[in-house]
Amino acid sequence: MKNRAPDTAPGVSRQLPAHADLNLLRTFLAVYRAGTFTAAAPALGLSQPTVTAQIRALEQQNGRELFTRLPRGVDPTPYAHELAGQIAGPLDALAALEEADTVAAPVRLAGPSELLCVRVLPALAPLVADSVQLRVAQGLPEPLLEEMRAGRHDLVIATRRPRGRALESVPLADEEYLLVASPTWAGRVTAQPQADDLREVPLVTYAEDLPIVRRYWRTVLGKQLTTRAAVTVPNLYAVLSAVHSGAGVSVLPRSLCQEYLDSGRLVLLHDPEEPPLNTLFLVQRPGSEANPHVLRVRDTLRRAARSW
């Protein structure tokens, strides 16, 4: 998954810089893919001033500007697109050869904590038994994607598509969201309740602005939610625990609460024909395919997601 440009850019000749240093070209490609000097530096194991100096050296060698400096990041010039198109394949192939001579590095994977525990890690367990090493982190989409741009993650499962063209992504699966409660609370409301029927029922959520619950009220119940949360907790696991304990109702992803529904510990309050869906995206850091274990993890997740 590389940020590739067309084979030729208008007015640009297909000619590599004369006597270009391999390390300078590697630095250029890392900046081109990351979109900033700051993000490229840790991925290269260099300081930001060193990255800046190497880009300037390559520009001086070639007599052409490679990037337009912006308030946040850089924008490749037409010549930079041309150069990246010429060197990305050979440099990635060289990195793969270098990697083949060493033990494959651990795969750095990140995503929502609940999804990692319920879906992702069980799917990847057989790979761990087959010598794949994992370094797993959890968090919210935007911070994780920023960390990926800085080279800290190879793969990220995100609940939204990354902005810009530096990171490419593919849809992984659709997560279904359900309105659930404990049996005690379910006995106090009517079957297939409407918004007015739930006005006096306590709401449990992981954030004060009730993002998931608010969306459910708007898209399924056809009303704007005006009730404040009765309980806010740090994450969806805590929401599940609070709802199961009788604190109120909430909207949870099916993957997290299906076992509780099957056992009767939770009750589905509403069964719309079209429940809200949230698409999960699998994002891969450009250049990470040099590690063959990244490809194994990626392909395993895509196969497993067909049954999620």
C-alpha positions in Angstrom: 0.0 0.0 0.0 2.1 2.8 -1.3 1.5 6.4 -2.0 2.2 6.1 -5.7 1.9 8.7 -8.4 1.3 8.4 -12.1 4.2 7.1 -14.1 4.9 10.6 -15.5 4.1 14.0 -14.3 3.4 16.9 -16.7 6.6 18.7 -17.6 8.9 16.3 -15.6 11.5 14.2 -17.1 12.0 10.6 -15.9 15.5 10.9 -14.6 16.9 9.9 -11.2 19.1 12.4 -9.4 22.7 12.0 -10.5 24.8 10.2 -7.8 21.9 10.2 -5.4 22.8 8.7 -2.0 20.8 5.6 -1.1 20.2 6.9 2.4 18.9 10.2 1.1 16.5 8.4 -1.2 15.2 6.3 1.7 14.7 9.5 3.8 12.9 11.1 0.9 10.5 8.2 0.4 9.8 8.1 4.2 8.8 11.8 4.2 6.8 11.4 0.9 4.8 8.6 2.5 4.4 10.1 6.0 3.5 13.6 4.8 5.7 15.3 7.5 9.3 15.4 8.5 8.3 14.9 12.1 6.4 11.6 11.3 9.2 10.3 9.1 12.0 10.8 11.7 11.1 8.0 14.2 10.4 5.6 11.4 13.9 6.2 10.1 15.5 6.2 13.5 16.7 9.8 12.9 16.1 13.2 14.5 13.8 15.7 12.7 16.7 18.1 12.0 18.7 15.2 10.4 15.7 14.4 8.2 15.3 18.1 7.2 19.1 18.3 6.4 19.0 15.1 4.3 16.0 16.4 2.2 17.8 19.7 1.7 20.9 17.8 0.6 18.9 15.8 -1.9 17.3 18.9 -3.3 20.7 20.6 -3.7 22.1 17.6 -5.4 19.3 17.6 -7.9 18.7 21.3 -8.2 14.9 20.9 -7.7 12.5 21.4 -4.8 10.9 18.1 -3.6 8.3 19.4 -1.1 6.3 22.6 -0.5 6.5 23.3 3.2 3.0 23.8 4.7 1.9 24.9 8.2 1.3 21.2 9.0 3.4 18.8 6.9 4.6 19.0 3.4 3.1 18.7 -0.1 5.1 16.8 -2.7 6.0 18.7 -5.9 5.3 17.1 -9.3 8.9 16.0 -9.5 8.6 14.3 -6.0 5.7 12.3 -7.3 7.8 11.3 -10.3 10.8 10.4 -8.1 8.7 8.4 -5.7 7.2 6.4 -8.5 10.6 5.4 -9.7 12.3 4.5 -6.4 9.5 3.0 -4.2 9.5 -0.4 -5.8 13.3 -0.9 -5.8 13.8 0.4 -2.3 10.9 -1.7 -0.9 12.4 -4.8 -2.6 15.8 -4.0 -1.1 14.3 -3.6 2.3 12.6 -7.0 1.9 15.9 -8.6 1.0 17.6 -7.1 4.0 14.7 -8.3 6.2 15.0 -11.8 4.8 18.5 -12.1 6.3 17.1 -11.4 9.8 14.4 -12.6 12.1 11.1 -10.9 11.2 10.3 -8.0 13.5 7.2 -8.1 15.7 4.1 -6.9 14.0 2.8 -3.7 15.6 -1.0 -3.7 15.6 -3.5 -1.3 17.1 -7.2 -0.7 17.3 -10.2 -0.4 19.7 -9.6 -2.4 22.9 -12.9 -4.2 22.8 -12.6 -5.3 19.2 -9.0 -6.4 19.8 -10.0 -8.6 22.7 -13.2 -10.1 21.3 -12.4 -10.5 17.6 -8.8 -9.8 16.7 -6.6 -11.6 19.2 -8.6 -14.9 18.9 -8.2 -14.7 15.1 -4.4 -14.2 15.4 -3.7 -16.8 18.1 -2.7 -19.5 15.5 -0.1 -17.1 14.0 1.5 -16.6 17.4 2.0 -20.4 17.7 3.6 -20.2 14.2 6.4 -17.8 15.3 4.6 -14.4 14.6 5.3 -11.9 17.3 2.7 -9.2 18.1 2.9 -5.9 19.8 -0.6 -4.7 20.4 -1.8 -1.2 21.4 -5.3 0.2 21.9 -6.8 3.6 21.5 -9.1 5.9 19.6 -8.8 6.2 15.8 -7.2 9.6 15.3 -4.4 9.2 17.9 -3.6 5.7 16.5 -3.5 7.0 12.9 -1.2 9.8 13.9 1.1 7.3 15.7 1.0 5.2 12.5 2.1 8.2 10.5 5.0 8.5 12.9 6.0 4.9 12.2 4.8 3.4 15.5 2.2 0.9 14.1 2.2 -1.4 11.1 -1.5 -2.1 11.0 -4.4 -0.2 12.6 -8.1 -1.1 12.8 -10.0 2.1 12.7 -13.6 3.0 13.0 -13.2 5.6 10.3 -11.3 5.9 7.1 -8.1 7.9 7.5 -8.0 11.4 6.0 -5.7 12.2 3.2 -3.8 10.0 0.8 -0.7 9.1 2.9 -2.4 6.1 4.5 -4.4 3.7 2.4 -7.2 1.5 3.9 -9.6 -1.2 3.0 -13.0 -1.9 4.6 -12.7 -4.8 7.0 -16.1 -5.4 8.4 -19.4 -3.8 9.4 -20.1 -3.6 13.1 -23.8 -3.8 14.1 -25.0 -1.7 17.1 -27.8 -2.9 19.5 -30.0 -1.3 22.1 -29.7 -3.6 25.2 -30.6 -3.7 28.9 -30.5 -6.1 31.8 -33.6 -8.4 32.2 -34.7 -6.2 35.1 -34.9 -3.0 33.0 -36.2 -4.9 30.0 -39.3 -5.9 32.1 -40.0 -2.2 32.8 -40.3 -1.0 29.1 -42.6 -2.1 26.3 -41.5 -4.4 23.5 -39.9 -2.5 20.6 -39.8 0.7 22.7 -39.9 4.2 21.1 -38.0 7.2 22.3 -40.7 8.4 24.6 -40.9 4.9 26.3 -37.2 5.3 27.2 -37.3 8.8 28.5 -37.1 7.8 32.2 -34.7 4.9 31.7 -31.1 5.6 32.8 -28.5 5.7 30.0 -25.0 4.3 30.3 -22.3 5.5 28.0 -18.5 5.9 27.6 -18.6 9.6 26.9 -20.6 12.5 28.2 -22.0 13.4 24.7 -23.4 9.8 24.2 -22.1 9.5 20.6 -23.3 6.0 19.9 -26.6 6.3 21.8 -27.3 9.7 20.2 -26.8 8.2 16.7 -29.2 5.3 17.6 -31.9 7.6 18.7 -31.6 9.7 15.6 -31.4 7.0 13.0 -33.6 4.2 14.5 -36.0 6.0 16.9 -36.3 9.1 14.8 -35.8 11.5 17.7 -33.0 13.8 18.9 -31.7 12.5 22.3 -32.2 15.1 25.0 -31.6 13.0 28.1 -28.2 13.2 29.8 -26.2 10.1 30.7 -26.9 8.6 34.1 -23.5 6.8 34.1 -20.4 7.5 32.1 -17.5 5.0 32.2 -14.1 4.8 30.5 -14.8 2.2 27.8 -17.3 -0.1 26.2 -16.3 -3.0 28.5 -17.3 -0.9 31.5 -20.6 0.0 29.7 -21.3 -3.7 29.3 -20.6 -4.4 32.9 -22.7 -1.5 34.1 -25.7 -2.4 31.9 -25.4 -6.1 32.9 -25.4 -5.1 36.5 -28.7 -3.2 36.1 -27.5 0.4 35.9 -29.6 1.2 32.8 -29.6 0.8 29.0 -27.1 1.4 26.3 -26.1 0.8 22.7 -23.3 -1.7 22.2 -21.6 -3.4 19.3 -22.9 -6.9 18.7 -19.5 -8.4 18.9 -19.2 -7.3 22.5 -22.6 -8.2 23.8 -23.7 -11.3 21.7 -22.5 -13.8 24.4 -24.6 -11.9 27.0 -27.6 -11.9 24.8 -27.3 -15.7 24.0 -27.1 -16.5 27.8 -30.0 -14.2 28.7 -27.8 -11.9 30.8 -28.8 -9.0 28.5 -32.0 -8.4 26.5 -32.3 -6.9 23.1 -34.8 -4.1 23.5 -35.2 -3.1 19.9 -34.8 -5.1 16.7 -35.0 -2.7 13.7 -34.9 -3.9 10.2 -31.8 -1.9 9.5 -29.7 -1.4 12.7 -26.9 1.2 12.7 -23.7 0.0 11.2 -20.2 1.2 11.7 -17.6 0.2 9.1 -14.2 -0.9 10.4 -11.2 -0.2 8.2 -7.8 -1.9 8.1 -5.0 0.6 7.6 -1.5 -0.5 6.7 1.6 1.7 7.0 3.4 2.2 3.7 6.5 0.2 3.5 5.5 -2.2 6.3 5.0 -5.0 3.7 8.8 -5.5 3.9 8.0 -7.5 7.0 6.4 -10.8 5.7 4.6 -11.2 9.1 2.7 -8.0 8.6 1.3 -9.5 5.4 0.3 -12.7 7.3 -1.5 -10.8 10.0 -3.2 -8.5 7.5 -4.4 -11.5 5.4 -5.5 -13.4 8.4 -7.6 -10.5 9.7 -9.3 -10.0 6.3 -10.2 -13.7 6.2 -11.5 -13.7 9.8 -13.5 -10.6 9.3 -15.8 -12.3 6.8 -17.5 -14.1 9.7 -17.6 -11.1 12.1 
